[in-house]
């Protein structure tokens, strides 16, 4: 980075630490910020600091929140007997955007991945079990990602939770709306056929 000033080089280095940001994108962002009014850059810096200082994880579900427990866990209108288990808080937000789910959540903060050394003790499975001992639940919806780690996590949870006597369901997977069958891989097509329903 010898061609840049020290502060420009430092900002580019810091930006490349963000996921999905390579050196070229970091350079573009840096030069964009240099052209941006100082007040806007100051607002961005304050927003970054505020997030780090004020956002924490809900002690009940693991959702991101500025108040504990989070707004979802505090909402008396939510169905308290249905819990949707997701891998990360952004998965929770994806489900919330549908405005179709009115139960509670449990965020695992990851998925099982033996190749990366992530076992059951490394994600929030014990917290889920403790929660189920304290709160009666009729159904657990497993909404982990449809990849190897997500499937392994779903199978592990199903095996662990079935003896507790509640209904265990898995979100459907298959061809997305607007997708073309010719571009679907074998696993997606298999899931779509398995999850078919009567019209």
N, C-alpha and C positions, 0 to 999 in steps of 0.2 A: 504493500500500500504506500510505497515511497512517493508516488505522484500526488497524493492528497495531503492536506494539512493534517496535523495530529488529531484535531477534534473531528474532522470529517472521517478520517480512517477509523477512529474509535467508534463513531456512530455506525458506520458500515459493519464493523466487527460485531457490535452488539445486536444489530438487526439480523445478521445471519444466524444468530442463536435461536431465532424464532422458527417454529416448524413451517416448512414449505417456502422459506425465504432463502434463496441462494444469493451469491455475491452480486449478480446483475440486478436482481430485484432490490436488494439492499441499497445499491448505488442509486437506483431510480427513486426509491423512497427518500433517501438522504437529500438528493437534489430537489425533490418536491418540497421537503420540509424547509430547505434553505430559501425557497421562493415564497413560502407560506408566511402570512403575517405573524409577528412574534406572539400576539395574544392567542392565536389559534394553536401554536406550538405549546404555549404555556398551558392552555386548557387540556391539550392532549397529555402533557406530562402530569398535570394534576389528576386527570382521570385515571392514569396508570397507577399513581401513588394511592389514590382513594380506593381503588379495587384491592390493592395489596393490603391496605390498612383496615378496611371495613368488611370485606367479604370473607366468610368462613363457612364451614360445613355444618349443616343441621345435625344436631346431636341425635335426632331420631332417624331420619331417612338418608342423610348424607348429601342432600341437595345443597347447592350454593345459596347462601343467604346473608343478609345483614342483620337479621334478628333470629334468635334461637328460642324455640323451634321456628322453622321456616313457615311462610304463609300457607303452603299446601297442608302441612301437618296441623296447623292451627285452624284451618277452615272446617267449621262444624257441618257444612253442607256436603262434604265429601263422604263417599262410602268408606267406612272405616274397616269393613270386613273383606275388602279386596285390595291386595298389594301387588303392584307391578314392579318387578325386579329388572333393573337396567344396569348396564355396565358403567356409564359415566353420566354426569349431570347434563351434558348436551343431548344425550338420548332422551332424558326426561323432558327437556324442552321440545324436542321433536314430537313427542307424543302429546304434550300439552297444546301445541299449535293446532292439532286436529280438533280440539274442543269436544272430543268424543269419549274421553276417559274421565271418570269422576271419582276414582278410588284414590288410594295413597300409593307412595312409591318407596322403593328401597334401592339406593345406589351402591353398587358393589365396589366402585372405584377400580375397575379392571376386570379381567377375565383370566381364567386358568390358562397357563401356558407353560407346560413343563420344560419345553426347549429354552425358554427364557428364565426359568427358575421361579415362575410364579405359581405357587400352590394355594390350596384352600385357606391357609393361614395368612396369606398375603393380601387377600381381598376381604370385604366386609360380610363374610358368610356367618361367622359367629355372632355378629351383631344382629343379623337377620333372625337367627335361631333364638337369641335372647328376646328379641322383640316379639316373636310369635308366642313365646311363653307368657308374656305380659299382656298381649292384645289378642283377643279371639279373632280368627281370620277364616273365612269360608273358601277363598280362592287366592291362589298365587299365580300371577301371569308372568311367565318368564319371557322377557323381551331383550335377550342378548342378541348380539349381531350374528348374522348368518355366515360366519366364517368358522374355521377350525376351532379357534379358541372359544368363540361364542357357543358353538355346538357342544364342546366339551363341558363348558360351564353349565349349560342348560341340562345336559344329561346328569351331571354330578348333583345339581340342585334337585332335580326330579327324584333321583334315587334317595337323596338325603331327606326330602320333605314328604314323600309319599306315606311313610309310616305315621306321620302326624295326623293323617285322616282328613286332610283338606283337599279340595280340588286343585290340581296342578295343570295349567294350560300353557301353551306356547304360542306366541304370535305367529300368524301365517306368513309364509315366504313364497315368492314366485315371481311371475312376470309383472313388472310395474306397469301402471296405467300409462299408455303412450309408448310403451316399449314394443319392439318387433320380435316375434318369435325366432326369426332367423339369427338374431344376435344373442340369444339367451344361451348360456353355457349349460352343460348337462345337469349340474347340480341344481341350478335355478329351475330348469324345466322339470326335473324330478319332483322338486318341492311344489311346483305349481300343480302337477298332476296329483300328488298326494293330498294337497289342500283343496281339491276341487269340491264344489258343493252343488246341490240340486237347484235348478232354476224354476 
